[in-house]
Amino acid sequence: MSEAVSEKSAAIEVRAVEKRFGNVSIIRDLNLSVAKGERHAIIGPNGAGKSTTFNLISGHIKPTSGEVKLNGDVISGLQPFEINRRGLSRSFQVTNVFARMSVWENVRCAVLWATGHRYAFWKNVDSLPEVRERTAQILDDIHLTHRRDVPAGLLTYAEQRELEIGITIASGATVVLLDEPTAGMSNAETERAMALIRRLTEGKTLVIVEHDMSVVFGLADRISVLVYGHIIASGTPEEIRRDPKVKEAYLGEEAH
């Protein structure tokens, strides 16, 4: 396996993290390093703790013990919005958009926060050129300009996932976490989503949880395999393909 990422060059550091719910230990002695600018996939069987790991990193749940660092600073214990303001943004397994708001309004909400604007009843958001330009650019990036006035709830499933990726990127975060972004998509939709993710995360740090091995091996620079709340292997896609522990625990024939 490849050498561990040095702390200085790490965007995300998870050190000796454990998460228990009552007497049940979901995450056990979790150690994970993700280098700045790296595309890192976390894979594993159902119930391995992948989404829990995302929730621990993004602050939606607190670790029972251990610590999480973002760009060298400890963030475990902070609220999700505080972590977001430090440069980390994430999507969720279940599409998480404002269904009654238009596509434009969904993206604009994220852009407003990213550009430092807060709610003020005397302020007309349409008069903010930097917000308008950034929103238009993101809609162009995710190929939804032609759907800008459509309520988000009326988009196709694939379009909603693309919109959510756009909202995630709109925050201006340098570290992006995507939780199963291609789940439920057709092969053609998956190919389009992969191209979109690759383009929009260029120069950023990407951590992705994904079951589709074609997506994992097509996107990731490095892969970590999580089994029963513990990482059993981390390495390049080729190292993971060859690792006998990974084949036995998870990949099986998919490694070929």
C-alpha atoms as an extended CHARMM CRD file, in Angstrom:
* protein
*
       256  EXT
         1         1  MET       CA              0.0000000000        0.0000000000        0.0000000000  PROA      1               0.0000000000
         2         2  SER       CA              1.0470000000        3.6070000000       -0.6230000000  PROA      2               0.0000000000
         3         3  GLU       CA              2.5850000000        5.6820000000        2.1380000000  PROA      3               0.0000000000
         4         4  ALA       CA              0.2980000000        7.7050000000        4.3700000000  PROA      4               0.0000000000
         5         5  VAL       CA             -0.3420000000       11.3500000000        3.4930000000  PROA      5               0.0000000000
         6         6  SER       CA              1.7570000000       13.7660000000        5.5510000000  PROA      6               0.0000000000
         7         7  GLU       CA             -0.2780000000       15.9090000000        7.9310000000  PROA      7               0.0000000000
         8         8  LYS       CA              1.0180000000       19.1130000000        6.3140000000  PROA      8               0.0000000000
         9         9  SER       CA             -0.2850000000       18.1300000000        2.8710000000  PROA      9               0.0000000000
        10        10  ALA       CA             -3.5600000000       16.6240000000        4.1000000000  PROA      10              0.0000000000
        11        11  ALA       CA             -6.8920000000       18.2990000000        3.4440000000  PROA      11              0.0000000000
        12        12  ILE       CA             -8.6800000000       15.8410000000        5.7520000000  PROA      12              0.0000000000
        13        13  GLU       CA             -7.1810000000       13.9360000000        8.6700000000  PROA      13              0.0000000000
        14        14  VAL       CA             -9.2560000000       11.4580000000       10.6800000000  PROA      14              0.0000000000
        15        15  ARG       CA             -7.3390000000       10.1170000000       13.6600000000  PROA      15              0.0000000000
        16        16  ALA       CA             -8.4050000000        7.2340000000       15.9440000000  PROA      16              0.0000000000
        17        17  VAL       CA            -12.0850000000        8.1630000000       15.5860000000  PROA      17              0.0000000000
        18        18  GLU       CA            -14.6930000000        5.9930000000       17.2400000000  PROA      18              0.0000000000
        19        19  LYS       CA            -18.4570000000        6.4630000000       17.1480000000  PROA      19              0.0000000000
        20        20  ARG       CA            -20.7500000000        4.5550000000       19.4720000000  PROA      20              0.0000000000
        21        21  PHE       CA            -24.5150000000        4.6810000000       19.6900000000  PROA      21              0.0000000000
        22        22  GLY       CA            -25.2130000000        3.3430000000       23.1610000000  PROA      22              0.0000000000
        23        23  ASN       CA            -23.1980000000        0.1510000000       23.4740000000  PROA      23              0.0000000000
        24        24  VAL       CA            -22.9710000000       -0.3370000000       19.7170000000  PROA      24              0.0000000000
        25        25  SER       CA            -19.7160000000        0.7380000000       18.0710000000  PROA      25              0.0000000000
        26        26  ILE       CA            -20.3790000000        1.8470000000       14.4720000000  PROA      26              0.0000000000
        27        27  ILE       CA            -16.9440000000        3.3090000000       13.7400000000  PROA      27              0.0000000000
        28        28  ARG       CA            -13.8470000000        1.7060000000       15.2960000000  PROA      28              0.0000000000
        29        29  ASP       CA            -10.3770000000        3.2700000000       15.3520000000  PROA      29              0.0000000000
        30        30  LEU       CA            -10.9210000000        5.0540000000       12.0520000000  PROA      30              0.0000000000
        31        31  ASN       CA             -7.8000000000        6.5710000000       10.4790000000  PROA      31              0.0000000000
        32        32  LEU       CA             -8.0110000000        8.3350000000        7.1410000000  PROA      32              0.0000000000
        33        33  SER       CA             -5.7940000000       10.8310000000        5.2980000000  PROA      33              0.0000000000
        34        34  VAL       CA             -6.8710000000       12.6600000000        2.1500000000  PROA      34              0.0000000000
        35        35  ALA       CA             -4.2700000000       14.7990000000        0.3900000000  PROA      35              0.0000000000
        36        36  LYS       CA             -5.0620000000       18.2800000000       -0.8930000000  PROA      36              0.0000000000
        37        37  GLY       CA             -6.2740000000       18.1120000000       -4.4790000000  PROA      37              0.0000000000
        38        38  GLU       CA             -6.8300000000       14.3480000000       -4.3290000000  PROA      38              0.0000000000
        39        39  ARG       CA             -9.9030000000       12.4530000000       -5.4750000000  PROA      39              0.0000000000
        40        40  HSD       CA            -10.4630000000        9.8560000000       -2.7680000000  PROA      40              0.0000000000
        41        41  ALA       CA            -13.1860000000        7.1960000000       -2.7880000000  PROA      41              0.0000000000
        42        42  ILE       CA            -14.5120000000        5.3710000000        0.2690000000  PROA      42              0.0000000000
        43        43  ILE       CA            -16.0390000000        2.0020000000       -0.5570000000  PROA      43              0.0000000000
        44        44  GLY       CA            -17.3850000000       -0.9140000000        1.4400000000  PROA      44              0.0000000000
        45        45  PRO       CA            -20.4010000000       -3.1740000000        1.9020000000  PROA      45              0.0000000000
        46        46  ASN       CA            -23.7620000000       -1.9000000000        3.1160000000  PROA      46              0.0000000000
        47        47  GLY       CA            -23.6390000000       -1.0550000000        6.8020000000  PROA      47              0.0000000000
        48        48  ALA       CA            -19.8700000000       -0.5400000000        6.7900000000  PROA      48              0.0000000000
        49        49  GLY       CA            -20.2080000000        3.0080000000        8.1580000000  PROA      49              0.0000000000
        50        50  LYS       CA            -19.5410000000        5.0610000000        5.0190000000  PROA      50              0.0000000000
        51        51  SER       CA            -22.3070000000        7.6340000000        5.5210000000  PROA      51              0.0000000000
        52        52  THR       CA            -21.5110000000        7.7630000000        9.2450000000  PROA      52              0.0000000000
        53        53  THR       CA            -17.9270000000        8.6140000000        8.3000000000  PROA      53              0.0000000000
        54        54  PHE       CA            -19.2000000000       11.4610000000        6.0980000000  PROA      54              0.0000000000
        55        55  ASN       CA            -21.4130000000       12.6690000000        8.9450000000  PROA      55              0.0000000000
        56        56  LEU       CA            -18.4420000000       12.6560000000       11.3270000000  PROA      56              0.0000000000
        57        57  ILE       CA            -16.2460000000       14.6160000000        8.9240000000  PROA      57              0.0000000000
        58        58  SER       CA            -18.9380000000       17.1800000000        8.0770000000  PROA      58              0.0000000000
        59        59  GLY       CA            -20.0600000000       17.6790000000       11.6880000000  PROA      59              0.0000000000
        60        60  HSD       CA            -23.5520000000       16.2330000000       11.4440000000  PROA      60              0.0000000000
        61        61  ILE       CA            -22.6220000000       13.8540000000       14.2510000000  PROA      61              0.0000000000
        62        62  LYS       CA            -19.8420000000       14.1230000000       16.8390000000  PROA      62              0.0000000000
        63        63  PRO       CA            -17.2060000000       11.4320000000       17.3940000000  PROA      63              0.0000000000
        64        64  THR       CA            -17.2470000000        9.5330000000       20.6680000000  PROA      64              0.0000000000
        65        65  SER       CA            -13.4700000000        9.7910000000       20.6720000000  PROA      65              0.0000000000
        66        66  GLY       CA            -10.6650000000       10.8010000000       18.3240000000  PROA      66              0.0000000000
        67        67  GLU       CA            -10.4120000000       13.9000000000       16.1510000000  PROA      67              0.0000000000
        68        68  VAL       CA            -11.0400000000       15.1790000000       12.6420000000  PROA      68              0.0000000000
        69        69  LYS       CA             -8.8880000000       17.8810000000       11.0230000000  PROA      69              0.0000000000
        70        70  LEU       CA             -9.5730000000       20.0760000000        8.0140000000  PROA      70              0.0000000000
        71        71  ASN       CA             -6.4690000000       21.6410000000        6.4820000000  PROA      71              0.0000000000
        72        72  GLY       CA             -4.6050000000       21.0830000000        9.7400000000  PROA      72              0.0000000000
        73        73  ASP       CA             -7.2660000000       22.5340000000       12.0750000000  PROA      73              0.0000000000
        74        74  VAL       CA             -9.3570000000       20.3800000000       14.4030000000  PROA      74              0.0000000000
        75        75  ILE       CA            -13.0330000000       20.5440000000       13.3680000000  PROA      75              0.0000000000
        76        76  SER       CA            -14.5150000000       17.6600000000       15.3580000000  PROA      76              0.0000000000
        77        77  GLY       CA            -17.0800000000       19.2340000000       17.6910000000  PROA      77              0.0000000000
        78        78  LEU       CA            -17.9020000000       22.1470000000       15.3660000000  PROA      78              0.0000000000
        79        79  GLN       CA            -21.3780000000       22.6290000000       13.8910000000  PROA      79              0.0000000000
        80        80  PRO       CA            -21.8770000000       21.7470000000       10.1990000000  PROA      80              0.0000000000
        81        81  PHE       CA            -22.2720000000       25.4010000000        9.1720000000  PROA      81              0.0000000000
        82        82  GLU       CA            -19.0210000000       26.2800000000       10.9310000000  PROA      82              0.0000000000
        83        83  ILE       CA            -17.2110000000       23.5060000000        9.0570000000  PROA      83              0.0000000000
        84        84  ASN       CA            -18.8080000000       24.6470000000        5.8040000000  PROA      84              0.0000000000
        85        85  ARG       CA            -17.4860000000       28.1690000000        6.3530000000  PROA      85              0.0000000000
        86        86  ARG       CA            -14.0060000000       26.7030000000        6.7630000000  PROA      86              0.0000000000
        87        87  GLY       CA            -14.1610000000       25.3000000000        3.2530000000  PROA      87              0.0000000000
        88        88  LEU       CA            -15.9160000000       21.9060000000        3.3260000000  PROA      88              0.0000000000
        89        89  SER       CA            -19.1840000000       21.1860000000        1.5470000000  PROA      89              0.0000000000
        90        90  ARG       CA            -21.1170000000       17.9510000000        1.1060000000  PROA      90              0.0000000000
        91        91  SER       CA            -24.0680000000       16.3590000000       -0.6260000000  PROA      91              0.0000000000
        92        92  PHE       CA            -26.3410000000       13.6350000000        0.7620000000  PROA      92              0.0000000000
        93        93  GLN       CA            -27.5500000000       10.2130000000       -0.3810000000  PROA      93              0.0000000000
        94        94  VAL       CA            -31.1170000000       11.5120000000       -0.6100000000  PROA      94              0.0000000000
        95        95  THR       CA            -31.5380000000       14.4390000000       -2.9780000000  PROA      95              0.0000000000
        96        96  ASN       CA            -31.6360000000       17.5630000000       -0.8290000000  PROA      96              0.0000000000
        97        97  VAL       CA            -32.9990000000       20.5160000000       -2.8150000000  PROA      97              0.0000000000
        98        98  PHE       CA            -35.7830000000       23.0700000000       -2.2080000000  PROA      98              0.0000000000
        99        99  ALA       CA            -38.4970000000       21.4550000000       -4.3280000000  PROA      99              0.0000000000
       100       100  ARG       CA            -40.7790000000       24.5100000000       -4.6540000000  PROA      100             0.0000000000
       101       101  MET       CA            -38.0120000000       26.9570000000       -5.4490000000  PROA      101             0.0000000000
       102       102  SER       CA            -36.7310000000       27.3400000000       -8.9840000000  PROA      102             0.0000000000
       103       103  VAL       CA            -33.4140000000       25.9010000000      -10.1030000000  PROA      103             0.0000000000
       104       104  TRP       CA            -32.0330000000       29.4560000000      -10.2020000000  PROA      104             0.0000000000
       105       105  GLU       CA            -33.2200000000       30.2090000000       -6.6450000000  PROA      105             0.0000000000
       106       106  ASN       CA            -31.7160000000       26.9790000000       -5.2920000000  PROA      106             0.0000000000
       107       107  VAL       CA            -28.2750000000       27.8130000000       -6.6110000000  PROA      107             0.0000000000
       108       108  ARG       CA            -28.5630000000       31.4990000000       -5.7120000000  PROA      108             0.0000000000
       109       109  CYS       CA            -29.2240000000       30.6330000000       -2.0390000000  PROA      109             0.0000000000
       110       110  ALA       CA            -25.9060000000       28.7730000000       -1.8730000000  PROA      110             0.0000000000
       111       111  VAL       CA            -24.0980000000       31.5720000000       -3.7050000000  PROA      111             0.0000000000
       112       112  LEU       CA            -25.4920000000       34.2160000000       -1.3230000000  PROA      112             0.0000000000
       113       113  TRP       CA            -23.9420000000       32.4910000000        1.6800000000  PROA      113             0.0000000000
       114       114  ALA       CA            -20.6860000000       31.8640000000       -0.1440000000  PROA      114             0.0000000000
       115       115  THR       CA            -20.3480000000       35.5490000000       -1.0620000000  PROA      115             0.0000000000
       116       116  GLY       CA            -21.0280000000       36.7050000000        2.4970000000  PROA      116             0.0000000000
       117       117  HSD       CA            -24.5490000000       38.0350000000        2.0170000000  PROA      117             0.0000000000
       118       118  ARG       CA            -27.0930000000       37.4830000000        4.7740000000  PROA      118             0.0000000000
       119       119  TYR       CA            -30.8380000000       38.0170000000        4.9640000000  PROA      119             0.0000000000
       120       120  ALA       CA            -31.9100000000       41.6660000000        4.9740000000  PROA      120             0.0000000000
       121       121  PHE       CA            -35.4680000000       42.7030000000        4.0750000000  PROA      121             0.0000000000
       122       122  TRP       CA            -34.2780000000       45.9680000000        2.4760000000  PROA      122             0.0000000000
       123       123  LYS       CA            -31.8540000000       44.2460000000        0.0930000000  PROA      123             0.0000000000
       124       124  ASN       CA            -32.9250000000       43.1240000000       -3.3920000000  PROA      124             0.0000000000
       125       125  VAL       CA            -30.8450000000       40.0600000000       -4.2440000000  PROA      125             0.0000000000
       126       126  ASP       CA            -31.4590000000       40.6340000000       -7.9520000000  PROA      126             0.0000000000
       127       127  SER       CA            -29.3970000000       43.8150000000       -7.6600000000  PROA      127             0.0000000000
       128       128  LEU       CA            -26.2380000000       41.9480000000       -6.6120000000  PROA      128             0.0000000000
       129       129  PRO       CA            -24.2180000000       41.4720000000       -9.8230000000  PROA      129             0.0000000000
       130       130  GLU       CA            -21.6100000000       39.1100000000       -8.3120000000  PROA      130             0.0000000000
       131       131  VAL       CA            -24.3760000000       36.7930000000       -7.0690000000  PROA      131             0.0000000000
       132       132  ARG       CA            -26.2110000000       36.9020000000      -10.3880000000  PROA      132             0.0000000000
       133       133  GLU       CA            -23.0620000000       36.2000000000      -12.3970000000  PROA      133             0.0000000000
       134       134  ARG       CA            -21.8870000000       33.3730000000      -10.1440000000  PROA      134             0.0000000000
       135       135  THR       CA            -25.3400000000       31.7400000000      -10.1700000000  PROA      135             0.0000000000
       136       136  ALA       CA            -25.4930000000       31.9400000000      -13.9640000000  PROA      136             0.0000000000
       137       137  GLN       CA            -22.0100000000       30.4420000000      -14.2590000000  PROA      137             0.0000000000
       138       138  ILE       CA            -22.8850000000       27.4610000000      -12.0360000000  PROA      138             0.0000000000
       139       139  LEU       CA            -26.1040000000       26.7880000000      -13.9680000000  PROA      139             0.0000000000
       140       140  ASP       CA            -24.0470000000       26.8080000000      -17.1590000000  PROA      140             0.0000000000
       141       141  ASP       CA            -21.4850000000       24.4600000000      -15.5690000000  PROA      141             0.0000000000
       142       142  ILE       CA            -24.1620000000       21.9100000000      -14.6220000000  PROA      142             0.0000000000
       143       143  HSD       CA            -26.0110000000       22.3400000000      -17.9530000000  PROA      143             0.0000000000
       144       144  LEU       CA            -29.2660000000       23.4940000000      -16.3480000000  PROA      144             0.0000000000
       145       145  THR       CA            -29.4910000000       27.0330000000      -17.7100000000  PROA      145             0.0000000000
       146       146  HSD       CA            -32.4360000000       26.0020000000      -19.8920000000  PROA      146             0.0000000000
       147       147  ARG       CA            -34.2320000000       24.7780000000      -16.7300000000  PROA      147             0.0000000000
       148       148  ARG       CA            -33.4490000000       27.8230000000      -14.5690000000  PROA      148             0.0000000000
       149       149  ASP       CA            -37.1050000000       28.8170000000      -13.9540000000  PROA      149             0.0000000000
       150       150  VAL       CA            -38.4120000000       25.2840000000      -13.3560000000  PROA      150             0.0000000000
       151       151  PRO       CA            -39.2650000000       24.3190000000       -9.7400000000  PROA      151             0.0000000000
       152       152  ALA       CA            -36.5280000000       21.9340000000       -8.5740000000  PROA      152             0.0000000000
       153       153  GLY       CA            -39.1220000000       19.3360000000       -7.6050000000  PROA      153             0.0000000000
       154       154  LEU       CA            -40.1390000000       18.9860000000      -11.2590000000  PROA      154             0.0000000000
       155       155  LEU       CA            -36.6610000000       18.1170000000      -12.5080000000  PROA      155             0.0000000000
       156       156  THR       CA            -35.8250000000       14.5680000000      -13.4460000000  PROA      156             0.0000000000
       157       157  TYR       CA            -33.9790000000       12.5520000000      -10.8150000000  PROA      157             0.0000000000
       158       158  ALA       CA            -30.6570000000       12.8990000000      -12.6600000000  PROA      158             0.0000000000
       159       159  GLU       CA            -31.1750000000       16.6610000000      -13.0300000000  PROA      159             0.0000000000
       160       160  GLN       CA            -31.8870000000       16.9800000000       -9.3050000000  PROA      160             0.0000000000
       161       161  ARG       CA            -28.6170000000       15.1910000000       -8.5300000000  PROA      161             0.0000000000
       162       162  GLU       CA            -26.7990000000       17.5300000000      -10.9170000000  PROA      162             0.0000000000
       163       163  LEU       CA            -28.4490000000       20.5140000000       -9.2190000000  PROA      163             0.0000000000
       164       164  GLU       CA            -27.3540000000       19.2440000000       -5.8190000000  PROA      164             0.0000000000
       165       165  ILE       CA            -23.7800000000       18.9290000000       -7.0600000000  PROA      165             0.0000000000
       166       166  GLY       CA            -24.0500000000       22.5160000000       -8.3040000000  PROA      166             0.0000000000
       167       167  ILE       CA            -25.3290000000       23.6890000000       -4.9130000000  PROA      167             0.0000000000
       168       168  THR       CA            -22.4870000000       21.8450000000       -3.1980000000  PROA      168             0.0000000000
       169       169  ILE       CA            -19.9170000000       23.5000000000       -5.4630000000  PROA      169             0.0000000000
       170       170  ALA       CA            -21.5840000000       26.9350000000       -5.1610000000  PROA      170             0.0000000000
       171       171  SER       CA            -20.2900000000       27.3880000000       -1.6330000000  PROA      171             0.0000000000
       172       172  GLY       CA            -16.7920000000       27.8340000000       -3.0170000000  PROA      172             0.0000000000
       173       173  ALA       CA            -15.5130000000       24.9940000000       -0.8160000000  PROA      173             0.0000000000
       174       174  THR       CA            -12.0590000000       23.5870000000       -1.4820000000  PROA      174             0.0000000000
       175       175  VAL       CA            -13.0350000000       20.1950000000       -0.0050000000  PROA      175             0.0000000000
       176       176  VAL       CA            -16.1160000000       18.4870000000       -1.4590000000  PROA      176             0.0000000000
       177       177  LEU       CA            -17.8350000000       15.3610000000       -0.0930000000  PROA      177             0.0000000000
       178       178  LEU       CA            -20.2840000000       13.5750000000       -2.4050000000  PROA      178             0.0000000000
       179       179  ASP       CA            -22.4040000000       10.7550000000       -0.9730000000  PROA      179             0.0000000000
       180       180  GLU       CA            -23.4190000000        8.2990000000       -3.7130000000  PROA      180             0.0000000000
       181       181  PRO       CA            -23.9150000000       10.9950000000       -6.3840000000  PROA      181             0.0000000000
       182       182  THR       CA            -24.7730000000        8.5190000000       -9.1700000000  PROA      182             0.0000000000
       183       183  ALA       CA            -27.1190000000        6.2430000000       -7.1910000000  PROA      183             0.0000000000
       184       184  GLY       CA            -30.2270000000        5.3650000000       -9.1910000000  PROA      184             0.0000000000
       185       185  MET       CA            -28.8710000000        6.6990000000      -12.4910000000  PROA      185             0.0000000000
       186       186  SER       CA            -28.7890000000        4.9410000000      -15.8480000000  PROA      186             0.0000000000
       187       187  ASN       CA            -25.4460000000        4.1870000000      -17.4910000000  PROA      187             0.0000000000
       188       188  ALA       CA            -25.7190000000        7.2640000000      -19.6970000000  PROA      188             0.0000000000
       189       189  GLU       CA            -26.6760000000        9.4850000000      -16.7560000000  PROA      189             0.0000000000
       190       190  THR       CA            -23.7900000000        8.0630000000      -14.7270000000  PROA      190             0.0000000000
       191       191  GLU       CA            -21.3040000000        8.8610000000      -17.4920000000  PROA      191             0.0000000000
       192       192  ARG       CA            -22.5910000000       12.4430000000      -17.6530000000  PROA      192             0.0000000000
       193       193  ALA       CA            -22.4510000000       12.7980000000      -13.8570000000  PROA      193             0.0000000000
       194       194  MET       CA            -18.8640000000       11.4960000000      -13.7770000000  PROA      194             0.0000000000
       195       195  ALA       CA            -17.7940000000       14.0480000000      -16.3890000000  PROA      195             0.0000000000
       196       196  LEU       CA            -19.5480000000       16.7920000000      -14.4200000000  PROA      196             0.0000000000
       197       197  ILE       CA            -17.9160000000       15.7960000000      -11.1190000000  PROA      197             0.0000000000
       198       198  ARG       CA            -14.5010000000       15.5160000000      -12.7240000000  PROA      198             0.0000000000
       199       199  ARG       CA            -14.8070000000       18.9840000000      -14.2700000000  PROA      199             0.0000000000
       200       200  LEU       CA            -16.3400000000       20.8220000000      -11.3030000000  PROA      200             0.0000000000
       201       201  THR       CA            -13.8920000000       19.4130000000       -8.7450000000  PROA      201             0.0000000000
       202       202  GLU       CA            -10.7640000000       20.1530000000      -10.7780000000  PROA      202             0.0000000000
       203       203  GLY       CA             -8.1730000000       21.5540000000       -8.3480000000  PROA      203             0.0000000000
       204       204  LYS       CA            -10.3430000000       20.7340000000       -5.3270000000  PROA      204             0.0000000000
       205       205  THR       CA            -10.1800000000       17.8680000000       -2.8380000000  PROA      205             0.0000000000
       206       206  LEU       CA            -12.9260000000       15.3270000000       -3.5100000000  PROA      206             0.0000000000
       207       207  VAL       CA            -14.0780000000       12.5470000000       -1.1890000000  PROA      207             0.0000000000
       208       208  ILE       CA            -16.7590000000       10.3190000000       -2.6410000000  PROA      208             0.0000000000
       209       209  VAL       CA            -18.8040000000        7.4150000000       -1.3000000000  PROA      209             0.0000000000
       210       210  GLU       CA            -20.0300000000        5.2880000000       -4.1700000000  PROA      210             0.0000000000
       211       211  HSD       CA            -21.2330000000        1.7160000000       -4.8110000000  PROA      211             0.0000000000
       212       212  ASP       CA            -20.7160000000        1.7920000000       -8.5810000000  PROA      212             0.0000000000
       213       213  MET       CA            -17.2040000000        0.4340000000       -9.0720000000  PROA      213             0.0000000000
       214       214  SER       CA            -16.9470000000        1.8960000000      -12.5830000000  PROA      214             0.0000000000
       215       215  VAL       CA            -17.3880000000        5.3410000000      -11.0140000000  PROA      215             0.0000000000
       216       216  VAL       CA            -14.9270000000        4.5970000000       -8.2060000000  PROA      216             0.0000000000
       217       217  PHE       CA            -12.1630000000        3.2650000000      -10.4490000000  PROA      217             0.0000000000
       218       218  GLY       CA            -12.8830000000        5.9050000000      -13.0720000000  PROA      218             0.0000000000
       219       219  LEU       CA            -12.6510000000        8.9040000000      -10.7270000000  PROA      219             0.0000000000
       220       220  ALA       CA            -10.4700000000        8.0880000000       -7.7240000000  PROA      220             0.0000000000
       221       221  ASP       CA             -6.7530000000        8.7250000000       -7.3100000000  PROA      221             0.0000000000
       222       222  ARG       CA             -6.8760000000        6.7210000000       -4.0850000000  PROA      222             0.0000000000
       223       223  ILE       CA             -9.4130000000        4.3930000000       -2.4920000000  PROA      223             0.0000000000
       224       224  SER       CA            -10.0750000000        3.4170000000        1.1250000000  PROA      224             0.0000000000
       225       225  VAL       CA            -12.0440000000        0.2880000000        1.9440000000  PROA      225             0.0000000000
       226       226  LEU       CA            -14.2670000000        0.4390000000        5.0250000000  PROA      226             0.0000000000
       227       227  VAL       CA            -15.5300000000       -2.7880000000        6.5940000000  PROA      227             0.0000000000
       228       228  TYR       CA            -17.4160000000       -2.9040000000        9.9140000000  PROA      228             0.0000000000
       229       229  GLY       CA            -16.4290000000        0.6740000000       10.7370000000  PROA      229             0.0000000000
       230       230  HSD       CA            -12.7080000000        0.1230000000       10.1880000000  PROA      230             0.0000000000
       231       231  ILE       CA            -10.5300000000        0.8590000000        7.1510000000  PROA      231             0.0000000000
       232       232  ILE       CA             -8.8380000000       -2.3600000000        6.0780000000  PROA      232             0.0000000000
       233       233  ALA       CA             -6.8960000000       -0.9080000000        3.1370000000  PROA      233             0.0000000000
       234       234  SER       CA             -6.0060000000        2.3730000000        1.4130000000  PROA      234             0.0000000000
       235       235  GLY       CA             -4.1320000000        2.7960000000       -1.8370000000  PROA      235             0.0000000000
       236       236  THR       CA             -4.2640000000        3.4760000000       -5.5440000000  PROA      236             0.0000000000
       237       237  PRO       CA             -6.9810000000        1.8120000000       -7.6200000000  PROA      237             0.0000000000
       238       238  GLU       CA             -4.4990000000       -0.8220000000       -8.8200000000  PROA      238             0.0000000000
       239       239  GLU       CA             -3.3190000000       -1.5700000000       -5.2730000000  PROA      239             0.0000000000
       240       240  ILE       CA             -6.9190000000       -1.9690000000       -4.1420000000  PROA      240             0.0000000000
       241       241  ARG       CA             -7.7230000000       -4.2640000000       -7.0720000000  PROA      241             0.0000000000
       242       242  ARG       CA             -4.8300000000       -6.5680000000       -6.1130000000  PROA      242             0.0000000000
       243       243  ASP       CA             -5.2870000000       -6.5620000000       -2.3440000000  PROA      243             0.0000000000
       244       244  PRO       CA             -6.4350000000      -10.0470000000       -1.2440000000  PROA      244             0.0000000000
       245       245  LYS       CA             -8.1120000000       -8.6920000000        1.9300000000  PROA      245             0.0000000000
       246       246  VAL       CA            -10.2230000000       -6.3250000000       -0.1630000000  PROA      246             0.0000000000
       247       247  LYS       CA            -11.2280000000       -9.0530000000       -2.6100000000  PROA      247             0.0000000000
       248       248  GLU       CA            -12.2720000000      -11.3070000000        0.2280000000  PROA      248             0.0000000000
       249       249  ALA       CA            -14.1470000000       -8.6430000000        2.1910000000  PROA      249             0.0000000000
       250       250  TYR       CA            -15.7940000000       -6.6670000000       -0.5850000000  PROA      250             0.0000000000
       251       251  LEU       CA            -14.7170000000       -6.5080000000       -4.2230000000  PROA      251             0.0000000000
       252       252  GLY       CA            -14.6900000000      -10.1820000000       -5.1570000000  PROA      252             0.0000000000
       253       253  GLU       CA            -15.1270000000      -10.5480000000       -8.8790000000  PROA      253             0.0000000000
       254       254  GLU       CA            -15.6670000000       -6.7800000000       -9.2960000000  PROA      254             0.0000000000
       255       255  ALA       CA            -11.9190000000       -6.3160000000       -8.8620000000  PROA      255             0.0000000000
       256       256  HSD       CA            -11.4960000000       -7.8260000000      -12.3060000000  PROA      256             0.0000000000
